[in-house]
Amino acid sequence: MKKMITMVLTTVMFISLITTQNAKAMEKKKVEKTTVLMLSVQSSLATLKNDIGNLPNELGETAQKLGLEIAGAQIWQYVGSDGQPNTKFRLDICLPIKEAKGDPGKFKFEELPVFNCLSEMHKGPWSNLGNTYQKMMGEMTRKGMIPTSTSREIYLNCDFENQENNLTEVQVEIVK
């Protein structure tokens, strides 16, 4: 009897999880302005890894040294990227914080503006993010949404050993 109850509860929890994930699938939303510690770099998809080096880790280390309260997952904001490997764009590597204080050195404090977007959760390796963007572009076309040249990736769970566990929220800015 105990095994049966455990199986039923496990099944209900699994169905609930799937339903919740589907409900949170692709959605149009408004992201409020966010205070961040950030650094901007010029890059392309082909040179991204070399261009950023250890900057994401340095950003976190700087926040820690300044005693900043982290307010969310790291955000990478792509401005001017069109999905082509050699197109140059600006990448803003951002760490949401509660308040700006101290000398950020080579980094800077900024406030990301309100962001109206189409959002989709991407689970798995970042090498497959292109599929998520394609899916989103198809949905925007079907619904008559107009994207801008800015998108964001919010790295909710990063697992470098088992990339199937990565969870990234992809946001594509849309004209309101």
Sequence and secondary structure as in RCSB ss.txt:
>XXXX:A:sequence
MKKMITMVLTTVMFISLITTQNAKAMEKKKVEKTTVLMLSVQSSLATLKNDIGNLPNELGETAQKLGLEIAGAQI
WQYVGSDGQPNTKFRLDICLPIKEAKGDPGKFKFEELPVFNCLSEMHKGPWSNLGNTYQKMMGEMTRKGMIPTST
SREIYLNCDFENQENNLTEVQVEIVK
>XXXX:A:secstr
 HHHHHHHHHHHHHHHHHHHHHHTSSEEEEE  EEEEEEEEEE TTTHHHHHTTHHHHHHHHHHHHT  B S  E
EEEES  S TT  EEEEEEEEBS   S  TTSEEEEE  EEEEEEEEES GGGHHHHHHHHHHHHHHHT  EEEE
EEEEEEE  SS GGG EEEEEEEE  
